[in-house]
């Protein structure tokens, strides 16, 4: 609609609202702020940590221990429970602040017309119908329809992903035009980078485009990571096993007429044996170690389970601007004196060379310097070094900034050129004229006009051409050649500008009338270039079985050009691998899901489209990572299995909505993070296998002893009235707890920081539905515990008769020592479930050996000090040590031989 219609619909005028009317509307529509989602209370957040099934089992075991007077067991288990809960609480308390960050991005004040006068007010007081005034550098306070504009350009990259400022106008457009194409609108949170305007506010607060994004962030539900799902599965498995075994033993014992209280005591011992007390804490600790390791490769993890999630990611949906590209417009081609010149260097760093046919051009070349002088002086941007970051930054239009950077590469600095030729007038750029002219005074007397604009427009105003430092009349062949070069450069998605100049007579006026009979000099073509390291990163992703998809708000041709340079698209790839937002809008969710795996590029998309793309991939069972830096990425980042935000160029919104932040904005860091994520999951699987096979072994030993000792004794020997004096209880609860603490503690943590298998980045992503209990794990959890149990029970039964307390103590001492040695040997073997420890490096994990020797030292402390009385053990004989060492060698040898045979079979199949 025309702006007059908008004014009438909003019941306002070009002179704005009255103060009284504004107050009424403020009451009606509310403040111009983003509403904050009510968060969980810290107390509730902490209490929810105890909902984990393993924690519940341990709490039940703690309660039974207290009830039965086993105070030591209860205290230790309870301490582990609280330590795990605190770790989880601290991690969760720091996350989920995306909407609050969105609120902080709003401009604090704005200039509006009230009662026909200009006044400055808080942005929260702006209401629909207010008329606002915008100037260069202003942040737009609310969505508004333009009434007047003078060469207005707006940076909409944070909202739409558009890499260049958008020219605005007051012309009416279609009511259903997408956000990217609403040229007569300005949106909350975007920035006016050039010109000025007057606009009427149409939407405030949560009704703005920013507000819609905030709503999407709020309503996005928490998505469980694969690790959380696997741990829940493991917890249920352990819980069912514990309860089942305990009930079975208790029922059989009661049926046989055994003492009920004694059976409860045995049940507690079995529960302690079945539950790996350290598992929740060690999983959390391993993820925390993963956070530290990822920080060293410029990846900050905000949400703990994300450490593992990236490791099984099979799709990365990446924003283009600032992620795959530099986010800094760069001149790459120039046409000058019938030659195409390549310009090296990317971004705003003023270093680079000028090359034609591979040969360097002297920066002192007269034609080159003339072109660069025009580009620098007919320009409103500046290049400066930020004193705090030491980075080169452009203030003003990024396209104009790229011209200043190019001139600086040739040693031409804007400040010096402006001193030599100060500006004395200008004819500003407009979308209708498509060109800009500035007037300068050279040597204090000679007036000169410099022009830049669309090459075809500039060329149409020229009658002569500048070549080899001389002027000549422009010919039809010249015109055809220039237009062909311009077209060829445009096909490469370069944004082209033509340049011309003319010396003026003293009597000529400084206005549009002088824009004729100009002298054409050349063309400069610029683009937001791909990051230099991204091509290799994408190759590594593909090698690791990860699909990389570009999702951008930029134009289709630009997206295709960048994609081809990065090898996301082949030169002959079909056009059906590219989809625009307009085309996507016409598709149903089902149709999108059907084609999503064939589409490599999405162009001109909105925030809602990005969310749909992530959902489509997820319907295919894929684990989706979404990278981005703009506000428009926030909802998709939060919905994705893992959101990855850019640390330098990323807004606070994307950082808070993401699970991970790349501190160097380097897409290549994702590859390193993928490797770390895979290693972390592999390590969790290693020590989960290690812990559970040891716990399964403990259950077998305890169950067999409880059920078989009376029968093996031939009915002659009565079992004691308490676990400490009963031979049927192979190890009492405190001994089992000691085994778990010495072997499940430091050795398991050491496995959490183990280097990954050598081929970890040559494997396809793990199936997100794959159980932790894969075939190799199931074999480890059945065959190995049985072998260990047989050996340990053999040693235990060798200490018959069990009538005396001394013999029982000796039996338990030998069993406890052999069990600990076996489990520590298991830790060494568990460094790889696929390869022998000799292939992955016996001493590569030095911390594991420190942990093993520390655990051995602790065991010696129990065996040879007064702590014997606390743990119901005695001093072992040499034969006890011999049994323990031989049993350990048998188990370790069996494990490594099995892995070696399996490895050789894989090699033969390959």
C-alpha positions in Angstrom: 0.0 0.0 0.0 1.0 3.7 -0.4 2.4 5.3 2.7 -0.6 7.5 3.0 -2.8 4.5 3.4 -0.5 3.2 6.1 -0.8 6.5 7.9 -4.6 6.3 7.7 -4.7 2.7 8.8 -2.6 3.5 11.9 -4.8 6.7 12.5 -1.7 9.0 12.5 -0.1 11.6 10.3 3.3 12.7 9.0 3.6 15.0 12.0 3.3 12.1 14.4 1.1 11.4 17.4 0.1 13.6 20.2 1.6 12.9 23.7 -1.9 12.0 25.0 -2.6 9.6 22.1 0.8 8.0 22.6 0.1 7.3 26.3 -3.2 5.7 25.4 -1.5 3.5 22.8 1.2 2.5 25.2 -1.5 1.2 27.6 -3.2 -0.6 24.7 -0.2 -2.2 22.9 2.3 -2.4 25.8 5.9 -1.4 25.9 8.2 -1.8 22.9 10.2 -4.7 24.5 10.7 -8.4 24.0 8.9 -10.3 26.7 11.2 -12.5 28.8 10.3 -16.1 29.2 9.8 -17.1 32.8 12.7 -19.5 33.7 12.9 -22.3 36.2 13.8 -21.5 39.8 17.3 -22.6 40.9 15.8 -24.8 43.6 13.6 -26.7 41.1 16.5 -27.0 38.7 18.7 -28.5 41.4 16.0 -31.0 42.5 15.5 -32.2 39.0 19.1 -33.4 39.0 17.9 -36.2 41.3 15.4 -37.5 38.7 18.1 -39.6 37.0 17.4 -43.3 37.4 21.0 -44.1 38.6 20.8 -41.4 41.2 17.4 -42.9 42.4 18.9 -46.3 42.7 21.8 -45.0 44.7 19.5 -43.0 46.9 17.5 -46.2 47.6 20.8 -48.0 48.4 21.8 -45.1 50.7 18.5 -45.3 52.5 18.7 -49.1 53.0 22.3 -48.7 54.2 21.3 -46.2 56.8 18.4 -48.3 57.9 20.7 -51.3 58.4 23.4 -49.3 60.1 25.9 -49.3 57.2 26.8 -45.6 57.8 30.1 -45.6 55.9 28.6 -46.9 52.7 25.7 -44.5 53.0 27.9 -41.4 53.4 30.2 -42.2 50.5 27.4 -43.0 48.1 25.5 -39.9 49.2 28.6 -37.7 48.6 28.9 -39.0 45.1 25.2 -38.4 44.5 25.4 -34.7 45.6 28.6 -34.1 43.6 26.9 -35.3 40.4 23.8 -33.2 41.1 25.8 -30.1 41.7 27.8 -30.5 38.4 24.6 -30.9 36.5 22.9 -27.9 38.2 25.8 -25.6 37.5 25.8 -26.5 33.8 22.1 -26.0 33.4 21.9 -22.8 35.4 24.2 -21.0 32.9 22.2 -21.8 29.7 19.0 -20.7 28.0 19.3 -16.9 27.9 18.5 -16.3 24.2 15.4 -14.1 24.7 17.2 -11.9 27.3 20.0 -11.3 24.8 17.5 -10.3 22.2 16.2 -7.7 24.5 19.6 -6.2 25.0 20.0 -5.7 21.2 17.2 -3.1 21.1 18.3 0.6 20.6 18.0 2.4 24.0 16.6 5.7 22.6 15.0 7.0 19.4 13.9 10.3 17.8 10.1 10.6 17.2 7.7 13.3 16.2 5.2 14.0 19.0 2.8 17.0 18.7 4.8 17.8 15.5 8.1 18.3 17.4 11.2 16.1 17.4 11.9 14.5 20.8 14.1 11.8 22.0 12.4 9.0 24.0 13.2 5.5 25.3 12.6 2.9 22.7 10.3 1.0 25.1 7.9 4.0 24.9 7.5 3.8 21.1 4.0 2.8 20.0 2.3 1.9 16.6 1.6 5.1 14.8 4.7 7.0 16.0 6.7 8.7 13.3 10.4 8.1 13.8 13.4 9.8 12.3 16.5 7.7 11.2 20.0 8.9 10.5 23.2 7.2 9.4 24.4 4.9 12.3 20.9 4.7 14.0 19.6 1.3 15.1 16.0 0.9 14.0 13.8 0.8 17.2 10.6 -0.9 15.7 9.3 -2.2 12.5 8.2 0.8 10.4 6.9 1.8 7.0 9.0 4.5 5.2 7.3 7.8 4.5 10.4 9.7 3.3 13.9 8.6 2.5 17.1 10.1 1.2 19.5 7.5 -0.1 18.7 5.2 2.8 20.7 2.0 3.1 20.1 -0.5 5.9 22.3 -3.3 7.1 19.8 -6.2 7.5 22.4 -9.0 7.9 21.6 -9.7 11.5 17.9 -10.3 10.5 18.0 -11.7 7.0 21.6 -12.7 6.3 21.9 -10.3 3.4 25.6 -9.6 3.1 25.3 -6.0 1.7 23.3 -3.0 2.9 19.8 -2.9 1.3 18.7 0.2 -0.6 15.3 1.4 0.7 12.5 3.4 -0.9 8.9 4.4 -0.3 7.3 2.7 -3.3 4.5 0.2 -2.5 5.1 -3.5 -2.7 3.1 -6.7 -2.6 1.6 -7.4 0.8 2.9 -10.9 0.8 6.5 -10.0 -0.1 9.1 -11.8 2.0 11.1 -9.8 4.6 14.1 -9.8 2.4 12.2 -7.9 -0.4 10.3 -5.4 1.7 12.3 -2.4 0.5 9.8 0.1 1.9 10.1 -1.2 5.5 12.8 -0.9 8.1 13.0 -3.6 10.9 13.7 -3.5 14.6 17.4 -4.2 15.4 18.8 -3.4 11.9 21.0 -0.4 11.3 20.9 2.5 9.0 24.4 2.7 7.4 23.7 5.5 4.9 21.3 8.3 4.3 18.3 9.3 6.4 14.6 8.6 6.6 11.2 9.2 8.2 9.0 6.2 8.9 5.7 5.3 10.7 5.9 2.5 13.2 3.7 -0.5 12.3 4.7 -3.1 14.9 6.4 -3.0 18.3 7.7 -5.5 20.9 6.9 -9.1 20.3 4.9 -8.2 17.1 8.1 -7.1 15.2 10.2 -9.5 13.1 12.6 -9.7 16.0 9.7 -10.5 18.3 8.6 -13.3 16.0 12.1 -14.8 16.3 12.0 -14.4 20.1 8.7 -16.3 20.1 10.2 -19.1 18.1 13.2 -19.3 20.4 10.8 -19.5 23.4 8.6 -22.2 22.1 11.4 -24.4 20.9 11.4 -27.4 23.2 14.5 -29.1 24.7 15.8 -31.8 22.4 17.5 -34.8 24.0 20.9 -35.5 22.7 22.0 -39.0 21.6 24.1 -39.2 24.8 21.2 -38.3 27.0 19.1 -41.0 25.3 21.9 -43.6 25.6 22.5 -42.8 29.3 18.8 -43.0 30.0 18.8 -46.5 28.3 21.8 -47.6 30.3 20.3 -46.3 33.5 17.1 -48.3 32.9 19.1 -51.4 32.0 21.2 -51.2 35.2 18.1 -50.4 37.3 16.2 -53.4 36.0 19.2 -55.7 36.4 19.8 -54.5 40.0 16.2 -54.8 41.1 15.7 -58.1 39.3 18.8 -59.8 40.8 18.1 -58.4 44.2 14.5 -59.6 44.2 15.4 -63.0 42.8 18.1 -63.6 45.4 15.8 -62.4 48.2 12.9 -64.5 47.1 15.0 -67.7 46.7 16.6 -67.1 50.1 13.3 -66.5 51.9 11.8 -69.6 50.2 14.8 -71.6 51.5 14.1 -70.3 55.0 17.0 -67.9 55.3 16.8 -64.9 57.6 14.8 -62.0 56.0 17.1 -59.3 57.5 20.1 -61.1 56.2 18.6 -61.3 52.8 18.0 -57.5 52.8 21.7 -57.0 53.8 22.7 -59.2 50.9 20.4 -57.2 48.6 22.1 -54.0 49.6 25.5 -55.6 48.8 24.2 -56.7 45.4 22.8 -53.2 44.7 26.2 -51.7 45.4 27.8 -54.3 43.2 25.3 -53.7 40.4 25.3 -49.9 40.3 28.5 -48.2 39.1 28.3 -45.3 41.6 30.8 -43.2 39.7 29.1 -43.4 36.3 27.0 -40.2 36.4 29.9 -38.2 37.8 32.4 -39.7 35.4 30.2 -39.1 32.4 29.8 -35.5 33.5 33.5 -35.2 34.1 34.4 -36.6 30.7 32.2 -34.1 29.0 33.8 -31.3 31.1 37.2 -32.6 30.0 35.8 -32.5 26.4 34.8 -28.9 27.0 38.4 -28.0 28.0 39.9 -29.9 25.0 37.5 -28.2 22.6 38.3 -24.8 24.1 41.9 -25.4 23.0 40.7 -25.7 19.4 38.7 -22.5 19.6 35.3 -24.1 20.5 33.5 -23.0 23.6 30.9 -25.5 24.7 27.9 -24.0 26.5 25.8 -27.1 26.9 27.6 -30.1 28.3 26.0 -33.0 26.2 26.9 -31.0 23.0 30.4 -32.3 23.4 29.3 -35.7 22.3 26.5 -34.6 20.0 28.8 -33.0 17.4 30.6 -36.3 17.2 27.6 -38.0 15.7 26.5 -35.1 13.5 25.7 -36.2 10.0 24.5 -32.8 8.6 25.9 -29.3 9.0 23.5 -26.5 7.9 25.7 -23.5 7.6 24.9 -19.9 7.1 26.9 -18.3 4.3 27.6 -14.7 5.3 30.4 -14.6 7.9 30.5 -18.4 8.4 31.5 -19.9 5.1 32.5 -16.5 3.9 34.5 -13.7 5.5 31.5 -11.4 6.0 33.7 -8.7 4.5 33.2 -7.5 0.9 36.4 -7.8 -1.1 37.4 -6.6 -4.5 38.6 -9.6 -6.5 38.5 -8.4 -10.2 39.2 -5.2 -12.0 38.9 -4.3 -15.6 41.4 -1.6 -16.7 42.9 -0.7 -20.0 41.4 -3.8 -21.7 42.9 -6.1 -19.1 41.2 -8.1 -16.4 43.2 -7.7 -13.2 43.0 -10.1 -10.2 43.4 -8.7 -6.7 44.7 -11.0 -4.0 43.9 -10.9 -0.3 40.5 -11.2 1.4 38.7 -9.2 4.0 39.6 -5.9 5.3 43.3 -6.6 5.8 45.0 -4.0 3.4 47.5 -6.5 2.0 47.5 -8.0 -1.5 48.8 -7.8 -5.0 47.5 -6.9 -8.4 48.0 -9.6 -11.1 47.3 -9.9 -14.8 47.9 -13.3 -16.5 49.9 -14.3 -13.4 52.2 -11.3 -13.5 52.4 -8.6 -10.8 51.4 -5.1 -11.7 53.4 -2.3 -10.3 51.1 -0.4 -7.8 52.6 2.8 -9.3 50.9 2.1 -12.6 49.2 5.3 -13.7 46.0 3.8 -14.9 45.7 1.7 -11.7 46.3 4.6 -9.5 43.7 6.7 -11.3 41.0 4.0 -10.9 41.9 3.6 -7.2 41.8 7.3 -6.5 38.3 7.6 -8.0 37.2 4.6 -5.9 38.6 6.0 -2.7 37.5 9.6 -3.1 34.0 9.0 -4.5 33.4 7.1 -1.3 31.8 7.7 2.2 33.4 4.8 4.1 36.6 4.6 6.1 39.2 1.9 6.9 40.7 2.0 10.4 42.4 -0.3 12.8 40.6 -1.1 16.0 43.1 -0.2 18.8 41.6 -2.8 21.1 41.4 -5.9 18.8 44.1 -4.8 16.3 41.7 -5.8 13.5 41.0 -3.6 10.5 37.4 -2.5 10.4 35.3 -0.6 7.9 32.9 2.1 9.0 30.1 2.8 6.5 28.9 0.8 3.6 30.9 -2.6 3.2 30.8 -2.3 -0.6 32.4 1.1 -0.4 34.8 -0.2 2.3 36.1 -2.8 0.0 37.2 -0.1 -2.5 39.1 1.8 0.2 40.8 -1.5 1.3 41.8 -2.2 -2.3 43.4 1.3 -2.7 45.3 0.8 0.6 46.8 -2.4 -0.9 48.4 -0.1 -3.5 49.6 2.3 -0.8 46.8 4.8 -1.4 45.3 5.9 1.9 42.1 7.8 2.0 43.2 10.4 4.5 46.1 11.4 2.4 44.1 11.5 -0.8 41.4 13.7 0.9 44.0 16.2 2.0 45.4 16.5 -1.5 41.9 16.6 -3.1 39.2 17.7 -0.6 35.6 17.2 -1.4 33.6 20.4 -2.3 30.3 18.9 -3.4 28.4 15.8 -4.3 25.4 14.3 -6.1 24.4 11.4 -3.8 23.7 7.9 -4.9 20.0 7.0 -5.4 18.4 3.8 -6.5 16.9 5.6 -9.5 20.1 7.2 -10.7 22.3 4.1 -9.8 25.4 6.3 -9.6 27.2 8.8 -7.3 29.4 11.8 -8.1 31.7 13.7 -5.9 33.5 17.0 -6.7 37.0 17.8 -5.5 39.5 20.6 -5.6 43.0 19.6 -6.8 46.0 21.9 -6.1 43.6 24.5 -4.7 42.2 25.5 -8.0 41.3 22.6 -10.4 37.8 21.2 -9.9 37.4 17.5 -10.8 34.4 15.1 -10.8 34.7 11.5 -9.8 31.8 9.1 -10.5 31.0 5.5 -9.6 27.9 3.4 -10.2 26.4 0.6 -12.2 28.9 0.1 -15.1 26.2 0.4 -17.8 25.0 3.7 -16.3 28.5 5.1 -15.9 29.5 4.0 -19.4 26.4 5.7 -20.9 27.6 9.1 -19.5 31.1 8.7 -21.0 32.4 10.0 -24.3 36.0 9.2 -23.8 38.1 6.4 -22.2 41.3 6.5 -20.2 44.1 4.1 -21.3 47.8 4.1 -20.8 47.7 7.5 -19.1 46.0 9.1 -22.2 42.5 10.0 -23.3 40.8 8.9 -26.5 37.3 8.8 -27.9 35.3 5.8 -26.8 34.3 3.5 -29.6 31.5 1.1 -30.1 34.0 -1.7 -29.7 35.1 -0.3 -26.4 31.5 -0.2 -25.2 30.8 -3.8 -26.3 34.0 -5.0 -24.7 33.2 -3.3 -21.4 29.7 -4.6 -21.2 30.8 -8.1 -22.0 33.4 -8.0 -19.2 30.8 -6.6 -16.9 28.4 -9.5 -17.8 31.1 -12.1 -17.3 32.1 -10.7 -13.9 28.4 -10.7 -12.9 28.0 -14.3 -13.8 30.7 -15.0 -11.2 28.4 -13.3 -8.7 30.6 -10.3 -8.4 29.0 -7.0 -7.6 30.4 -4.6 -10.2 30.9 -0.8 -10.1 32.1 1.4 -13.0 34.3 4.4 -12.5 34.8 7.6 -14.4 36.1 11.2 -14.0 36.3 14.6 -15.7 38.0 17.9 -15.1 35.5 20.7 -14.8 35.6 24.2 -16.0 35.6 26.9 -13.3 32.1 28.1 -14.4 30.5 24.6 -14.2 28.0 23.9 -11.4 28.5 21.1 -9.0 25.3 19.1 -9.7 23.8 16.5 -12.0 24.3 18.7 -15.1 28.0 17.9 -15.0 27.4 14.2 -15.2 28.1 14.0 -18.9 31.0 13.7 -21.3 32.8 11.7 -18.6 36.0 9.7 -19.1 35.6 6.0 -18.4 38.4 4.4 -16.5 37.4 0.8 -15.5 35.3 -1.6 -13.4 35.9 -3.2 -10.0 34.1 -6.4 -9.0 33.6 -7.4 -5.4 32.2 -10.3 -3.4 32.0 -11.6 0.1 34.7 -14.2 -0.4 34.8 -17.7 1.0 37.1 -18.3 4.0 40.4 -19.7 2.7 40.4 -22.7 5.0 36.7 -23.7 4.5 37.2 -25.7 1.3 39.5 -28.1 3.1 37.2 -28.2 6.1 34.3 -29.2 3.9 36.4 -31.9 2.2 37.2 -33.4 5.6 33.5 -33.2 6.6 32.6 -35.2 3.5 35.3 -37.7 4.2 33.9 -38.2 7.6 30.4 -38.8 6.1 29.0 -35.4 7.0 26.8 -33.5 4.6 27.4 -29.7 4.4 24.4 -27.5 3.3 24.5 -23.8 2.7 21.5 -21.9 4.1 21.6 -18.2 3.3 19.4 -15.1 2.9 21.6 -13.9 0.0 20.8 -14.1 -3.7 20.7 -17.4 -5.6 23.5 -16.5 -8.0 25.8 -15.3 -5.2 25.1 -18.5 -3.2 25.8 -20.7 -6.3 29.1 -19.0 -7.0 30.4 -19.3 -3.5 29.1 -23.0 -3.3 31.0 -23.9 -6.5 34.2 -22.3 -5.2 33.9 -24.3 -2.0 33.0 -27.5 -4.0 29.6 -27.7 -2.4 28.3 -27.8 -5.9 30.0 -29.2 -9.0 30.4 -27.2 -12.2 27.7 -29.3 -13.8 25.4 -29.9 -10.8 21.7 -29.7 -11.6 19.7 -26.6 -10.6 17.4 -28.8 -8.6 20.2 -28.9 -5.9 19.5 -25.2 -5.3 16.2 -24.0 -3.7 15.1 -20.5 -3.0 12.9 -19.3 -0.1 10.1 -18.6 -2.5 10.2 -22.1 -3.9 10.5 -23.6 -0.4 7.4 -21.6 0.7 5.3 -23.4 -1.9 6.4 -26.8 -0.6 4.6 -28.7 2.2 6.7 -30.1 5.1 6.3 -33.6 3.6 7.6 -32.5 0.2 10.5 -30.7 1.7 11.4 -33.8 3.7 11.2 -35.9 0.6 13.8 -33.7 -1.3 15.9 -32.3 1.5 18.7 -34.8 1.0 19.2 -33.7 -2.6 19.4 -30.0 -1.9 22.8 -28.5 -1.2 22.0 -24.7 -1.3 19.1 -22.7 0.1 19.0 -19.0 -1.0 16.8 -16.1 0.1 15.5 -17.9 3.1 13.8 -16.5 6.2 14.2 -17.6 9.8 11.0 -19.7 9.5 12.5 -21.5 6.5 15.7 -22.3 8.4 13.6 -24.0 11.1 11.7 -26.0 8.5 15.0 -27.1 6.9 16.3 -28.4 10.2 13.0 -30.2 10.9 13.1 -31.8 7.5 16.6 -33.2 8.1 15.6 -34.5 11.5 12.6 -36.3 10.0 15.2 -38.3 8.1 16.7 -39.4 11.4 19.8 -37.2 10.9 21.7 -35.4 13.7 21.7 -31.8 12.6 24.2 -29.1 13.4 23.3 -25.5 12.5 26.0 -22.8 12.3 25.3 -19.1 12.2 26.0 -15.6 13.4 22.9 -13.5 12.9 19.8 -13.0 14.9 17.9 -14.8 12.1 19.8 -18.0 13.0 18.7 -18.2 16.6 15.5 -20.3 16.3 17.2 -22.9 14.0 20.2 -23.0 16.2 18.1 -23.9 19.2 16.0 -26.4 17.4 19.0 -28.2 15.8 20.6 -31.1 17.7 23.5 -28.8 18.1 23.7 -25.1 17.4 27.1 -23.6 16.6 27.5 -19.8 16.8 30.3 -17.6 15.6 32.2 -15.9 18.5 33.5 -12.8 16.8 30.7 -11.8 14.4 27.9 -13.6 16.2 25.3 -11.7 18.1 24.6 -12.4 21.7 21.3 -14.0 20.6 22.9 -16.7 18.5 25.5 -17.3 21.2 22.9 -17.8 23.9 20.7 -19.9 21.7 23.6 -22.1 20.7 25.2 -25.1 22.3 28.7 -24.2 21.1 30.5 -21.1 20.0 33.5 -20.9 17.6 35.7 -18.2 19.1 37.7 -17.7 15.9 34.6 -17.8 13.6 36.4 -20.5 11.7 34.3 -23.1 10.0 37.4 -25.4 10.0 37.2 -25.5 13.8 34.0 -27.5 13.4 36.1 -30.4 11.9 38.3 -30.4 15.0 35.3 -30.3 17.2 33.8 -33.2 15.3 36.9 -35.2 16.0 36.9 -34.3 19.7 33.2 -35.2 19.9 33.7 -38.6 18.3 36.6 -39.2 20.7 34.6 -38.2 23.7 31.7 -40.6 22.8 34.2 -43.3 22.1 35.8 -42.8 25.5 32.4 -42.8 27.2 31.7 -46.1 25.5 35.1 -47.4 26.5 34.7 -46.8 30.2 31.0 -47.6 30.2 32.0 -51.0 28.9 34.9 -51.2 31.4 32.7 -50.2 34.3 29.8 -52.5 33.4 31.8 -55.6 32.7 33.4 -55.2 36.1 30.1 -54.7 37.7 28.6 -57.6 35.9 31.5 -59.7 37.1 30.8 -58.5 40.7 27.2 -59.5 40.4 28.0 -63.0 39.1 30.5 -63.6 41.9 28.2 -62.3 44.6 25.2 -64.1 43.3 27.0 -67.5 42.8 28.5 -67.2 46.3 25.2 -66.4 48.0 23.3 -69.2 46.2 26.0 -71.9 46.1 28.1 -71.7 49.2 25.6 -73.7 51.4 25.4 -76.4 48.8 29.2 -76.5 48.2 29.7 -76.9 52.0 27.5 -80.0 51.8 25.2 -78.6 54.5 27.9 -79.0 57.1 28.7 -75.3 57.4 26.2 -72.8 58.6 26.3 -69.3 57.1 27.0 -66.6 59.6 24.3 -64.3 61.0 25.9 -61.2 59.4 27.6 -60.4 56.1 30.9 -60.0 57.9 30.8 -63.6 59.2 29.0 -65.3 56.4 30.9 -67.1 53.7 27.9 -66.8 51.4 28.7 -63.1 51.1 31.9 -63.2 49.0 32.5 -59.5 49.6 30.7 -57.2 52.1 29.2 -53.9 51.0 32.2 -51.8 52.1 34.6 -54.0 50.2 32.5 -53.8 47.1 32.3 -50.0 47.5 36.1 -50.0 47.8 36.5 -52.0 44.6 34.2 -49.6 42.8 35.9 -46.5 44.1 39.5 -47.7 43.4 38.7 -49.0 39.9 35.8 -46.9 38.8 37.4 -43.6 39.9 40.8 -42.5 38.6 41.2 -45.3 35.9 37.7 -44.5 34.5 38.4 -40.8 34.4 41.7 -41.5 32.7 39.8 -43.4 29.9 37.7 -40.3 29.5 40.7 -38.3 28.2 42.1 -41.1 26.1 43.1 -40.4 22.5 40.7 -41.8 19.9 41.3 -44.8 17.6 43.5 -43.9 14.6 40.7 -44.2 12.1 38.1 -42.2 14.0 37.7 -39.5 11.3 37.4 -42.1 8.5 34.2 -43.6 9.9 30.7 -42.6 8.9 28.7 -40.8 11.6 27.2 -43.0 14.2 23.6 -43.9 13.9 21.8 -41.8 16.4 19.5 -44.7 17.2 22.4 -47.1 17.8 22.4 -48.6 21.2 25.5 -48.2 23.4 25.3 -52.0 23.7 26.6 -52.8 20.2 27.7 -56.4 19.4 31.3 -55.8 20.6 30.1 -54.3 23.9 27.6 -57.2 24.4 30.5 -59.6 24.0 32.6 -57.7 26.5 29.7 -57.6 29.0 29.1 -61.4 28.8 32.2 -63.4 27.8 34.7 -61.4 29.8 32.8 -61.2 33.1 32.1 -64.9 33.0 35.9 -65.7 32.5 36.8 -63.3 35.3 34.1 -64.7 37.6 35.2 -68.3 37.1 38.8 -67.4 38.0 37.8 -65.4 41.0 35.3 -68.0 42.4 37.9 -70.7 41.9 40.4 -68.7 44.0 37.7 -68.0 46.6 36.6 -71.6 47.0 40.3 -72.7 47.3 40.2 -71.3 50.8 37.8 -73.9 52.2 36.9 -74.7 55.0 35.2 -71.5 55.8 34.3 -72.4 59.4 36.8 -70.0 61.0 36.8 -66.3 60.7 40.5 -66.3 59.8 40.0 -68.5 56.7 37.1 -66.3 55.5 39.2 -63.2 55.9 42.0 -64.8 53.9 39.5 -65.8 51.2 38.1 -62.3 50.9 41.6 -60.7 50.9 42.7 -62.8 48.0 39.4 -62.2 46.2 39.5 -58.5 46.7 43.1 -58.2 45.6 42.6 -60.3 42.5 39.4 -58.5 41.6 41.1 -55.1 41.7 44.2 -56.3 39.7 41.9 -57.8 37.1 39.8 -54.6 36.8 42.9 -52.4 36.4 44.2 -54.7 33.7 40.8 -54.3 32.1 41.2 -50.5 32.1 44.4 -50.8 30.1 42.8 -53.1 27.6 39.7 -50.9 27.4 41.7 -48.1 25.7 40.4 -49.5 22.5 37.4 -51.8 21.9 38.6 -52.4 18.3 42.4 -52.5 18.3 45.0 -54.0 20.6 46.5 -51.8 23.2 49.8 -52.3 21.5 48.5 -50.7 18.3 47.0 -47.6 19.9 50.1 -47.2 22.1 50.6 -48.9 25.5 51.9 -45.8 27.3 50.2 -43.1 25.2 47.8 -42.3 28.0 50.2 -41.5 30.8 47.4 -40.4 33.1 45.9 -43.9 33.0 49.2 -45.3 34.3 49.3 -42.7 37.1 45.7 -43.7 37.9 46.5 -47.5 38.0 49.6 -47.1 40.2 47.5 -44.8 42.5 44.8 -47.4 42.8 47.4 -50.1 43.5 49.0 -47.9 46.2 45.6 -47.4 47.8 45.0 -51.1 47.8 48.4 -51.8 49.4 47.5 -49.2 52.0 44.3 -51.2 52.9 46.2 -54.5 52.9 49.2 -53.5 55.0 47.9 -50.9 57.5 45.3 -50.8 60.3 42.8 -50.1 57.6 42.5 -53.9 57.4 40.0 -53.8 60.2 37.8 -51.2 58.4 37.6 -53.3 55.3 37.6 -56.8 56.9 40.8 -58.0 55.2 44.1 -59.5 56.3 47.7 -59.5 55.0 47.9 -61.6 51.8 50.3 -64.5 51.4 52.6 -64.9 48.4 50.2 -67.5 47.1 47.4 -65.0 47.1 49.5 -62.5 45.1 50.4 -65.4 42.7 46.8 -66.3 42.1 45.9 -62.6 41.5 48.7 -62.0 39.1 48.1 -65.2 37.1 44.4 -64.5 36.9 45.1 -61.0 35.6 47.5 -62.2 32.9 44.9 -64.7 31.7 42.1 -62.1 31.4 44.3 -59.5 29.8 45.8 -62.0 27.3 42.3 -63.3 26.4 41.1 -59.7 25.7 44.0 -58.6 23.6 44.1 -61.9 21.6 40.4 -61.6 20.8 40.9 -58.0 19.5 43.9 -59.1 17.4 42.0 -61.9 15.7 39.0 -59.6 15.0 41.3 -57.0 13.6 42.9 -59.5 11.2 39.5 -60.6 10.0 38.5 -57.1 9.2 41.6 -56.6 7.2 40.9 -59.7 5.2 37.4 -58.6 4.5 38.6 -55.1 3.4 
